Amino acid sequence: MRSASRACVIFTLIAAFVPAVSAQVTRLDVDLSDAPRNIYHAHLQIPVHAGETALVFPKWIPGNHRPSGPLASLTGIHMEAGGRTLAWQRDDVDMYLFHVTVPAGVQTIDVSLDALTFLENAGASGPGASSNVLDLNWNAVLLYPKDSRSDDAMFESSITLPQGWKFGTALPVKSVSGDKVEFSPVSLTTLIDSPVIAGVHYRRVELTEPGESPAHVMDLVAEADNDLAMSPQDLASYQKLVAETGALFGARHYKNYHFLLTLSDQVGEHGLEHHESNDSVTAERTFLDPSMHMLFASLTPHEFTHSWNGKYRRPVGLATPNYQEPMIGDLLWVYEGMTDYWGGVLAERSGFLTDEQYRESLAETAAALDHRAGRSWRPLEDTARSVQTLRMLTAPQWYNWRRGLDYYPEGELIWLEVDTIIRQQTHGRRSLNDFCRSFEGGESGPPKVVPYTFDDVVHALNEIAPYDWAGHFKERVNATSTHAPLGGIERGGWKLVYSEKPNGFEQALEKLTKSADFTYSLGITLAPDGLLRDVIVGSPAYQSGIGPGMRLVAVNGRKWSPEILRDALGAAKGSDRPIDLLVENAQFFKTYSVAYHEGEKNPHLQRVQSQPDLLGEILKSLSR
């Protein structure tokens, strides 16, 4: 009965993604010519019936897994019919719901609205436009009738770009006339799943040979032309990424695929997955600066992997019929966690990262989670269930104690461990590669959704390698623990160690975030001005009385700097003298003596020669 029920649910949800032929079409025209001023103008013609009508602004945004529709950015709402203004009223409970009375004989109402993009945009973490680039998430510029299924609501849309700007999108283009682009009619699901990027400086890169299907294209926009200077090695890596995913999953669930990449320090950095594209923003000099290149190396592989893990195969709790139904994030450690694992592995297999860079990144992830004090009270599953609130908490203070979106990095460790267990259990005959091919591969074709449950994941893994997967995951996901799950690293033939030698990934991260990281020694991270961004509960600094939000002024009587603090760590090593930190706390000053004598510590992976190098096997290319 359980299997039959699952099959019924899957059939129903797949059928839902076939647009109804007879559906009335909403017209949506978006004027983006004011994008440099961070405001988009939209006009809709919405089919309605006479009487009380309810329209909704998209609330629960796929990929965000939370009610992140940028409601505060919605402005300038005006409704009319036949040239007569219609009074509308926001619902007194649901802020995303708008009521309007439609006069008799009226079949269509006109709605005008503006979207402010300098506030957080759903899918972004900052402004959605600058003087030279823009990122359009359609959910920010539309309303639709309440209770509609997003697969049945049809939209015909257009955009007007700033003069001379070029664009990229997976949305099927009907025509282009000057700065106006007309798109073919699609369902609301497809529209919101197909963002648009545009800019003054644009480059299109074909990743597959002419005539090859499906086609893979890179659309790049940047603040300056030289930022688009992709090296031959990077081009080869993107082409290899396409080949590697084909070899890994064995099928593709899109008609064509667009890598939408914005290179800008002005637009909020993010990555958001879609069936037929990924919308990613990285630092302006990602292709030019080796540090930035390393830090963002796994972003595109991560978002591309979501086309299979997250968009095609999706947890039942995230497969909702429209954008107003709440999502349930229990399985985000699969949706995001396994994708995070493949993001790093595919970055290495494709050549974006060297073996050493991959290991440094993995060591940093493992060490950070092994020092995550909040693990003692908050199980990983709770970070997934709490995504609605945790994504809103951007302040770094007490981050280590309250935890954040740990289902991403800890999921990477969990799925590394799964991969190594499968390889050990099957004596190298099977791996997580086989699981992905059977669970997320299937038949190639246009986008569709096949939902899954926890039991489905366990069953599919047992088909690859019999094991107590249910018990294993419950221990990893539902229980608290003082240490991170390092079993994958250890089974893989490596171990986590600390030394004074800098971690290359950590160094690049400090450069990007403009921070000084002493997490693994004193237990603190600092901003350039000495602000203590976080202090780990139980660390030497915490034990001395120091807390986040205070400001470090001096070290052993001398004005603080990262170098001075590192020198003090070296001088205190092996001695019995404490490190004296003069700290300001809300205009009051106090010296705290920190009893720490083990020197500077940075994480690395060290090979265990007595064990097989399974990690090395995992990183081997599949497309050779």
C-alpha positions as CSV (number, residue, x, y, z in Angstrom):
1,M,0.0,0.0,0.0
2,R,2.8,2.4,0.9
3,S,4.5,1.8,-2.5
4,A,1.2,2.3,-4.3
5,S,0.6,5.5,-2.4
6,R,4.0,6.8,-3.4
7,A,3.4,6.0,-7.0
8,C,0.0,7.8,-6.9
9,V,1.6,10.9,-5.3
10,I,4.4,10.9,-7.9
11,F,2.0,10.5,-10.8
12,T,-0.1,13.4,-9.5
13,L,2.8,15.8,-9.0
14,I,4.4,14.9,-12.4
15,A,1.0,15.5,-14.1
16,A,0.8,18.8,-12.4
17,F,3.9,20.0,-14.3
18,V,2.1,19.7,-17.6
19,P,0.4,23.1,-18.2
20,A,-3.4,23.0,-18.9
21,V,-4.0,23.8,-22.5
22,S,-7.2,25.6,-21.9
23,A,-5.9,27.9,-19.1
24,Q,-6.4,31.7,-19.5
25,V,-3.2,33.6,-20.1
26,T,-2.0,36.5,-17.9
27,R,0.0,39.1,-19.7
28,L,3.1,40.4,-17.8
29,D,5.3,43.3,-19.1
30,V,8.3,44.3,-17.1
31,D,10.2,47.5,-17.8
32,L,13.8,47.2,-16.6
33,S,15.0,50.5,-18.0
34,D,15.3,51.9,-14.4
35,A,17.4,49.0,-13.2
36,P,20.4,51.2,-12.5
37,R,18.2,53.1,-10.0
38,N,17.2,49.7,-8.5
39,I,13.5,49.8,-9.4
40,Y,11.6,47.5,-11.8
41,H,8.2,48.5,-13.2
42,A,5.6,45.8,-14.0
43,H,2.2,45.7,-15.7
44,L,-0.1,42.7,-15.6
45,Q,-3.4,42.0,-17.4
46,I,-5.0,39.2,-15.2
47,P,-8.0,37.2,-16.3
48,V,-10.7,37.4,-13.6
49,H,-14.4,36.9,-12.8
50,A,-16.8,39.5,-11.6
51,G,-17.2,39.8,-7.8
52,E,-14.7,39.3,-4.9
53,T,-11.3,38.4,-6.2
54,A,-8.1,37.5,-4.3
55,L,-4.7,37.9,-5.7
56,V,-1.4,36.7,-4.1
57,F,2.2,37.7,-4.2
58,P,4.5,34.6,-4.4
59,K,5.6,33.8,-0.8
60,W,7.4,30.4,-0.6
61,I,10.2,30.6,-3.1
62,P,11.7,27.3,-4.4
63,G,15.4,27.1,-3.7
64,N,15.0,29.5,-0.7
65,H,12.8,26.9,1.1
66,R,11.1,29.6,3.1
67,P,8.6,32.5,2.8
68,S,11.2,34.7,1.2
69,G,9.0,36.5,-1.4
70,P,10.4,40.1,-1.2
71,L,7.1,41.6,0.1
72,A,8.8,44.7,1.5
73,S,10.1,45.5,-2.0
74,L,6.6,45.4,-3.5
75,T,5.4,49.0,-4.1
76,G,3.3,51.2,-6.3
77,I,0.3,48.8,-6.6
78,H,-2.5,50.2,-8.7
79,M,-5.5,48.2,-10.0
80,E,-8.0,49.2,-12.6
81,A,-10.6,47.9,-15.1
82,G,-11.9,49.7,-18.2
83,G,-10.0,52.8,-17.2
84,R,-11.6,52.9,-13.8
85,T,-9.5,52.6,-10.6
86,L,-10.3,49.6,-8.4
87,A,-9.9,49.8,-4.6
88,W,-7.9,46.9,-3.2
89,Q,-7.2,45.9,0.4
90,R,-4.4,43.8,1.9
91,D,-5.6,40.8,3.9
92,D,-5.5,41.5,7.7
93,V,-3.8,38.2,8.4
94,D,-1.9,37.1,5.3
95,M,0.2,40.0,4.2
96,Y,0.8,38.3,0.8
97,L,-2.9,38.3,-0.1
98,F,-4.8,41.2,-1.8
99,H,-8.6,41.6,-2.1
100,V,-10.3,43.5,-4.9
101,T,-13.9,43.6,-6.1
102,V,-14.3,43.2,-9.9
103,P,-17.2,45.0,-11.5
104,A,-19.8,43.0,-13.5
105,G,-18.9,42.4,-17.1
106,V,-15.1,42.7,-16.5
107,Q,-13.0,39.8,-17.6
108,T,-9.5,41.3,-17.2
109,I,-8.0,43.7,-14.7
110,D,-4.9,45.8,-15.1
111,V,-2.4,45.7,-12.3
112,S,0.7,48.0,-12.1
113,L,3.4,47.5,-9.5
114,D,7.0,48.3,-8.8
115,A,9.8,46.1,-7.3
116,L,12.6,47.8,-5.3
117,T,15.8,45.8,-5.9
118,F,18.1,47.5,-3.4
119,L,16.3,45.4,-0.7
120,E,16.8,41.7,-0.5
121,N,15.5,40.0,-3.6
122,A,14.2,36.4,-3.3
123,G,17.1,34.4,-4.7
124,A,19.6,37.0,-3.8
125,S,21.2,38.4,-0.7
126,G,21.5,42.1,-1.6
127,P,20.7,44.5,-4.4
128,G,19.3,42.9,-7.6
129,A,20.8,45.5,-9.9
130,S,23.7,47.9,-10.4
131,S,24.7,50.5,-13.0
132,N,25.8,47.7,-15.3
133,V,24.0,44.5,-14.4
134,L,20.6,43.2,-13.3
135,D,19.1,40.0,-12.1
136,L,15.3,39.5,-12.6
137,N,13.5,37.0,-10.4
138,W,10.0,36.9,-11.9
139,N,8.4,36.2,-8.5
140,A,9.2,39.7,-7.4
141,V,7.1,41.4,-10.1
142,L,3.8,39.6,-10.3
143,L,0.5,38.7,-8.6
144,Y,-1.6,35.7,-9.5
145,P,-5.1,34.4,-8.5
146,K,-5.3,32.8,-5.1
147,D,-5.5,29.0,-5.0
148,S,-4.2,28.6,-8.6
149,R,-1.8,25.7,-9.3
150,S,1.4,27.3,-10.6
151,D,1.5,24.6,-13.4
152,D,-2.0,25.6,-14.6
153,A,-1.6,29.4,-14.5
154,M,-0.3,30.5,-17.9
155,F,1.8,33.7,-18.5
156,E,2.9,35.6,-21.6
157,S,5.7,37.9,-20.7
158,S,8.1,40.5,-22.0
159,I,10.9,42.7,-20.7
160,T,12.2,46.1,-21.8
161,L,15.9,46.4,-21.1
162,P,18.1,49.5,-20.5
163,Q,19.3,50.7,-23.8
164,G,22.0,48.5,-25.4
165,W,22.0,45.9,-22.6
166,K,22.2,42.2,-23.5
167,F,20.4,39.3,-21.6
168,G,20.6,35.6,-20.9
169,T,17.8,33.3,-19.8
170,A,16.5,29.7,-20.2
171,L,13.0,31.1,-20.9
172,P,12.0,30.5,-24.6
173,V,12.3,33.7,-26.6
174,K,9.6,34.6,-29.0
175,S,11.1,37.7,-30.5
176,V,13.5,40.5,-29.9
177,S,12.9,44.1,-31.2
178,G,15.5,46.6,-30.0
179,D,15.5,46.6,-26.2
180,K,12.2,44.7,-26.0
181,V,12.2,40.9,-25.6
182,E,9.0,38.9,-26.0
183,F,8.9,35.4,-24.4
184,S,6.7,32.5,-25.4
185,P,3.7,31.6,-23.2
186,V,4.7,29.3,-20.3
187,S,3.3,28.2,-17.0
188,L,3.9,30.2,-13.9
189,T,6.1,27.4,-12.7
190,T,8.3,27.7,-15.7
191,L,8.3,31.5,-15.5
192,I,9.5,31.7,-11.9
193,D,11.9,28.9,-12.6
194,S,13.5,30.9,-15.4
195,P,15.3,34.1,-14.2
196,V,16.8,36.7,-16.5
197,I,20.2,38.3,-16.2
198,A,21.3,41.3,-18.3
199,G,24.1,43.8,-18.5
200,V,26.1,46.3,-20.4
201,H,29.0,43.9,-20.6
202,Y,27.8,40.5,-21.8
203,R,29.4,37.3,-23.1
204,R,27.8,34.1,-24.4
205,V,29.8,30.9,-24.4
206,E,28.7,27.7,-26.0
207,L,29.7,24.6,-24.0
208,T,28.4,22.0,-26.3
209,E,29.1,21.4,-30.0
210,P,26.7,22.9,-32.6
211,G,23.7,20.6,-33.1
212,E,24.3,18.7,-29.9
213,S,21.3,18.2,-27.7
214,P,20.6,19.3,-25.1
215,A,22.6,22.5,-25.7
216,H,24.6,24.0,-22.7
217,V,25.2,27.7,-22.8
218,M,27.0,30.2,-20.4
219,D,25.5,33.7,-20.2
220,L,27.9,36.0,-18.4
221,V,27.4,39.7,-17.4
222,A,29.9,41.8,-15.5
223,E,30.7,45.2,-14.2
224,A,33.6,45.6,-16.6
225,D,34.5,43.9,-19.9
226,N,37.8,42.5,-18.6
227,D,36.0,40.6,-15.8
228,L,34.6,38.3,-18.6
229,A,38.0,37.1,-19.6
230,M,37.6,33.4,-19.0
231,S,40.8,31.4,-19.5
232,P,41.0,28.4,-21.8
233,Q,41.4,26.3,-18.7
234,D,38.1,27.5,-17.2
235,L,36.3,27.0,-20.5
236,A,37.6,23.4,-20.6
237,S,36.5,22.9,-16.9
238,Y,32.9,24.1,-17.7
239,Q,32.8,21.7,-20.7
240,K,34.2,18.9,-18.5
241,L,31.5,19.7,-15.9
242,V,28.8,19.0,-18.5
243,A,30.5,15.7,-19.4
244,E,31.0,14.7,-15.7
245,T,27.4,15.3,-14.8
246,G,26.3,13.3,-17.8
247,A,28.6,10.4,-16.7
248,L,27.4,10.7,-13.1
249,F,23.6,10.8,-13.6
250,G,23.2,9.2,-17.0
251,A,20.3,11.4,-18.0
252,R,19.4,15.1,-18.3
253,H,16.1,16.6,-17.2
254,Y,16.0,19.8,-19.3
255,K,15.5,20.7,-23.0
256,N,18.5,23.1,-22.8
257,Y,20.6,24.5,-20.0
258,H,21.9,28.0,-19.2
259,F,24.6,28.8,-16.7
260,L,23.7,32.4,-15.8
261,L,26.7,34.0,-14.2
262,T,27.0,37.6,-12.9
263,L,30.4,38.9,-11.9
264,S,29.8,41.8,-9.6
265,D,30.8,43.1,-6.2
266,Q,27.7,45.4,-6.2
267,V,25.0,42.8,-6.6
268,G,24.4,40.4,-3.7
269,E,26.4,37.1,-4.0
270,H,24.2,34.1,-4.3
271,G,23.5,30.9,-6.2
272,L,20.0,29.7,-7.0
273,E,19.0,26.5,-8.8
274,H,16.5,26.0,-11.5
275,H,15.5,23.1,-13.8
276,E,17.1,24.6,-16.9
277,S,19.5,27.2,-15.5
278,N,21.3,28.3,-12.4
279,D,21.5,31.9,-11.4
280,S,24.8,32.6,-9.7
281,V,26.6,35.8,-8.6
282,T,30.3,35.8,-7.7
283,A,33.0,38.4,-7.1
284,E,33.9,40.6,-10.0
285,R,37.4,39.2,-10.4
286,T,36.5,35.5,-10.0
287,F,38.2,34.6,-13.3
288,L,41.2,36.9,-12.6
289,D,42.0,36.4,-8.9
290,P,43.2,32.9,-7.9
291,S,41.8,33.3,-4.4
292,M,38.4,34.3,-5.6
293,H,38.5,31.5,-8.2
294,M,39.1,28.9,-5.5
295,L,36.4,30.2,-3.2
296,F,33.7,30.2,-5.9
297,A,34.9,27.0,-7.7
298,S,32.2,24.8,-6.4
299,L,29.3,27.2,-6.7
300,T,28.4,26.5,-10.3
301,P,28.9,22.7,-9.9
302,H,26.6,22.8,-6.8
303,E,23.8,24.7,-8.6
304,F,24.1,22.6,-11.7
305,T,23.8,19.4,-9.6
306,H,20.5,20.7,-8.3
307,S,18.9,20.1,-11.7
308,W,19.0,16.4,-10.7
309,N,19.0,16.6,-6.9
310,G,16.4,19.1,-5.8
311,K,14.6,20.0,-9.0
312,Y,14.0,16.6,-10.6
313,R,14.1,14.5,-7.4
314,R,12.6,16.6,-4.7
315,P,11.6,16.0,-1.1
316,V,7.8,15.6,-0.8
317,G,7.7,18.5,1.7
318,L,9.2,20.9,-0.8
319,A,7.1,19.8,-3.8
320,T,4.2,22.3,-3.3
321,P,1.5,23.1,-5.8
322,N,2.0,26.9,-5.7
323,Y,4.0,29.6,-4.0
324,Q,1.6,30.1,-1.0
325,E,1.7,26.5,0.4
326,P,4.2,26.1,3.2
327,M,7.3,24.0,2.6
328,I,8.7,21.4,5.0
329,G,12.5,21.2,5.0
330,D,13.3,18.0,7.0
331,L,15.2,16.5,4.1
332,L,17.4,19.5,3.2
333,W,20.4,17.5,4.4
334,V,19.7,15.4,1.3
335,Y,18.5,18.2,-1.0
336,E,21.3,20.7,-0.1
337,G,23.7,18.5,1.8
338,M,24.3,15.9,-0.9
339,T,24.5,18.7,-3.5
340,D,27.2,20.4,-1.4
341,Y,29.1,17.1,-1.5
342,W,28.9,16.8,-5.3
343,G,29.6,20.5,-5.7
344,G,33.1,20.0,-4.3
345,V,33.7,16.6,-5.9
346,L,32.6,17.8,-9.4
347,A,34.7,21.0,-9.0
348,E,37.7,18.8,-8.6
349,R,36.8,16.2,-11.2
350,S,36.1,19.1,-13.7
351,G,39.4,20.9,-13.0
352,F,38.1,24.0,-11.1
353,L,40.0,22.8,-8.0
354,T,43.2,20.9,-7.6
355,D,43.3,17.8,-5.3
356,E,45.1,19.9,-2.7
357,Q,42.6,22.7,-2.9
358,Y,39.7,20.3,-2.5
359,R,41.3,18.7,0.6
360,E,42.0,22.1,2.1
361,S,38.4,23.1,1.6
362,L,37.2,19.8,3.1
363,A,39.5,20.2,6.1
364,E,38.2,23.7,6.7
365,T,34.6,22.4,6.6
366,A,35.4,19.5,8.9
367,A,37.2,21.6,11.4
368,A,34.6,24.4,11.5
369,L,31.9,21.8,12.2
370,D,34.1,19.9,14.7
371,H,34.3,23.2,16.7
372,R,30.6,24.0,16.3
373,A,29.5,24.4,19.9
374,G,25.8,24.4,19.0
375,R,26.0,20.8,18.0
376,S,25.7,19.9,21.7
377,W,22.1,21.1,21.8
378,R,20.8,21.4,18.3
379,P,20.6,18.3,16.0
380,L,21.2,18.8,12.3
381,E,17.6,18.1,11.3
382,D,16.5,21.1,13.4
383,T,18.7,23.4,11.3
384,A,16.8,22.2,8.3
385,R,13.4,22.6,9.9
386,S,14.4,26.1,11.1
387,V,15.5,27.3,7.7
388,Q,12.7,29.9,7.8
389,T,14.4,31.7,10.7
390,L,18.0,30.8,10.3
391,R,18.3,32.3,6.8
392,M,17.1,35.6,8.3
393,L,19.8,35.6,11.0
394,T,22.7,37.2,9.2
395,A,24.5,38.6,12.2
396,P,27.7,36.6,13.1
397,Q,27.4,37.0,16.9
398,W,26.9,33.7,18.7
399,Y,26.6,32.0,15.3
400,N,28.6,29.0,16.5
401,W,26.3,28.5,19.5
402,R,23.0,28.9,17.7
403,R,24.1,27.2,14.5
404,G,23.2,28.2,11.0
405,L,22.4,26.4,7.7
406,D,24.6,23.5,8.7
407,Y,22.7,21.0,6.6
408,Y,24.9,22.3,3.8
409,P,28.4,21.7,5.1
410,E,27.5,18.9,7.5
411,G,25.6,17.2,4.7
412,E,28.8,17.2,2.7
413,L,30.5,15.2,5.5
414,I,27.5,12.9,5.8
415,W,27.4,12.0,2.1
416,L,31.2,11.6,2.0
417,E,30.8,9.0,4.7
418,V,28.0,7.3,2.8
419,D,30.2,7.1,-0.3
420,T,33.0,5.6,1.6
421,I,30.7,3.1,3.4
422,I,29.3,1.9,0.1
423,R,32.8,1.5,-1.3
424,Q,33.9,-0.5,1.7
425,Q,30.8,-2.6,1.9
426,T,31.0,-3.6,-1.8
427,H,34.8,-3.9,-1.9
428,G,35.0,-1.0,-4.4
429,R,32.4,-2.4,-6.8
430,R,29.8,0.3,-6.0
431,S,29.8,3.9,-4.9
432,L,27.5,6.9,-4.4
433,N,28.0,7.4,-8.2
434,D,25.7,4.3,-8.7
435,F,23.1,5.6,-6.2
436,C,22.9,8.9,-8.1
437,R,22.6,7.2,-11.4
438,S,19.7,5.0,-10.2
439,F,17.9,7.5,-7.9
440,E,18.4,10.8,-9.8
441,G,19.1,9.6,-13.4
442,G,16.0,8.0,-14.9
443,E,15.1,9.0,-18.5
444,S,16.2,12.1,-20.2
445,G,13.5,14.6,-21.1
446,P,11.9,18.0,-20.2
447,P,11.7,19.2,-16.6
448,K,9.5,17.3,-14.2
449,V,9.4,16.6,-10.5
450,V,9.6,13.1,-8.9
451,P,9.2,13.5,-5.1
452,Y,10.8,11.3,-2.5
453,T,10.6,10.5,1.2
454,F,13.2,9.4,3.8
455,D,12.2,5.8,3.2
456,D,12.8,6.2,-0.5
457,V,16.3,7.3,0.1
458,V,17.0,4.4,2.4
459,H,15.5,1.9,0.1
460,A,17.5,3.2,-2.9
461,L,20.7,3.0,-0.9
462,N,20.0,-0.5,0.2
463,E,19.6,-1.5,-3.5
464,I,23.2,-0.3,-4.0
465,A,24.7,-1.6,-0.7
466,P,22.7,-3.3,2.1
467,Y,23.4,-1.5,5.4
468,D,21.5,0.0,8.3
469,W,21.1,3.3,6.5
470,A,18.0,4.3,8.5
471,G,19.8,3.9,11.8
472,H,22.9,5.6,10.4
473,F,21.1,8.7,9.2
474,K,19.0,8.9,12.4
475,E,22.3,9.0,14.4
476,R,23.8,11.6,12.1
477,V,20.8,13.8,11.6
478,N,18.5,13.4,14.6
479,A,21.0,13.1,17.5
480,T,23.2,15.7,19.1
481,S,27.0,15.2,19.2
482,T,30.0,17.2,20.4
483,H,32.0,16.3,17.2
484,A,31.4,16.5,13.5
485,P,30.9,13.3,11.5
486,L,34.5,12.7,10.3
487,G,33.9,9.1,9.4
488,G,34.1,9.8,5.6
489,I,37.5,11.4,5.9
490,E,38.8,8.6,8.1
491,R,37.3,5.8,6.1
492,G,38.7,7.6,3.0
493,G,42.3,7.1,4.3
494,W,42.9,10.6,5.7
495,K,42.7,12.4,9.1
496,L,42.0,15.9,10.2
497,V,45.1,17.5,11.8
498,Y,46.1,21.0,12.9
499,S,49.4,22.9,12.4
500,E,50.7,26.5,12.2
501,K,50.8,26.2,8.4
502,P,48.0,28.3,6.9
503,N,45.1,26.6,5.3
504,G,44.9,27.9,1.7
505,F,41.1,27.9,1.6
506,E,40.9,29.7,5.0
507,Q,43.3,32.3,3.8
508,A,41.2,33.0,0.7
509,L,38.1,33.2,2.9
510,E,39.7,35.7,5.2
511,K,40.6,37.8,2.2
512,L,37.0,37.8,0.9
513,T,35.3,38.4,4.2
514,K,37.9,40.8,5.5
515,S,38.3,38.8,8.7
516,A,40.9,37.3,10.9
517,D,40.1,33.7,12.0
518,F,41.5,32.3,15.2
519,T,38.7,29.7,15.6
520,Y,41.0,26.7,16.3
521,S,43.2,28.4,18.8
522,L,41.6,31.2,20.9
523,G,38.1,30.5,19.5
524,I,37.5,33.9,18.0
525,T,36.9,35.6,14.6
526,L,37.5,39.3,14.2
527,A,36.7,42.1,11.7
528,P,39.5,44.5,10.6
529,D,38.5,47.0,13.2
530,G,38.9,44.4,16.0
531,L,35.2,43.7,16.4
532,L,34.7,40.2,17.8
533,R,32.4,38.7,15.2
534,D,32.0,35.4,17.1
535,V,33.4,33.6,20.2
536,I,33.1,29.9,20.5
537,V,31.4,28.7,23.6
538,G,33.9,26.7,25.7
539,S,36.9,28.1,23.9
540,P,39.9,29.8,25.7
541,A,38.6,33.2,24.9
542,Y,35.1,32.4,26.1
543,Q,36.4,30.9,29.3
544,S,38.2,34.2,30.0
545,G,35.0,36.2,29.7
546,I,35.2,37.6,26.2
547,G,32.0,37.6,24.0
548,P,31.0,38.5,20.5
549,G,30.2,42.2,19.9
550,M,33.1,43.4,22.0
551,R,36.1,45.0,20.3
552,L,39.7,44.0,20.6
553,V,41.9,47.0,21.2
554,A,45.3,45.7,22.2
555,V,47.3,42.5,22.6
556,N,49.8,42.3,25.5
557,G,49.7,46.1,25.7
558,R,50.2,46.7,22.0
559,K,47.6,47.9,19.4
560,W,46.0,44.9,17.9
561,S,46.5,43.6,14.4
562,P,46.3,40.0,13.0
563,E,50.1,39.8,12.9
564,I,50.5,41.1,16.5
565,L,47.9,38.5,17.7
566,R,49.7,35.7,15.8
567,D,53.0,36.8,17.3
568,A,51.5,36.6,20.8
569,L,50.2,33.1,20.1
570,G,53.7,32.0,19.2
571,A,55.3,33.7,22.2
572,A,52.8,32.0,24.6
573,K,53.3,28.6,23.1
574,G,54.8,26.2,25.7
575,S,54.9,28.9,28.3
576,D,52.8,29.6,31.4
577,R,52.1,33.2,30.6
578,P,48.6,34.2,29.5
579,I,47.8,36.4,26.5
580,D,46.3,39.7,27.7
581,L,43.6,41.2,25.5
582,L,42.4,44.7,26.1
583,V,38.8,44.8,25.0
584,E,36.2,47.5,24.7
585,N,32.6,46.6,25.5
586,A,30.0,49.3,25.0
587,Q,32.5,52.2,25.9
588,F,34.0,50.3,28.8
589,F,37.5,48.8,28.7
590,K,38.8,45.7,30.4
591,T,41.8,43.4,30.1
592,Y,41.1,39.7,29.8
593,S,43.9,37.2,30.4
594,V,43.5,34.2,28.1
595,A,45.2,31.0,29.3
596,Y,46.2,29.4,25.9
597,H,49.6,27.9,25.1
598,E,49.2,25.7,22.1
599,G,50.1,28.2,19.3
600,E,48.3,28.9,16.1
601,K,46.2,26.1,14.7
602,N,45.0,25.6,11.1
603,P,43.2,22.5,9.7
604,H,44.6,20.2,7.1
605,L,44.0,16.6,5.9
606,Q,46.9,14.2,6.5
607,R,47.2,10.9,4.6
608,V,47.0,7.7,6.6
609,Q,49.3,5.4,4.7
610,S,48.0,2.2,6.3
611,Q,44.5,2.6,4.7
612,P,43.4,2.7,1.1
613,D,43.0,6.2,-0.4
614,L,39.2,6.0,-1.0
615,L,39.1,9.8,-1.1
616,G,41.5,9.7,-4.1
617,E,39.2,7.2,-5.8
618,I,36.2,9.4,-5.2
619,L,37.9,12.3,-7.0
620,K,38.7,10.3,-10.2
621,S,37.0,11.6,-13.3
622,L,34.1,9.6,-14.7
623,S,34.2,11.1,-18.2
624,R,37.6,10.1,-19.3
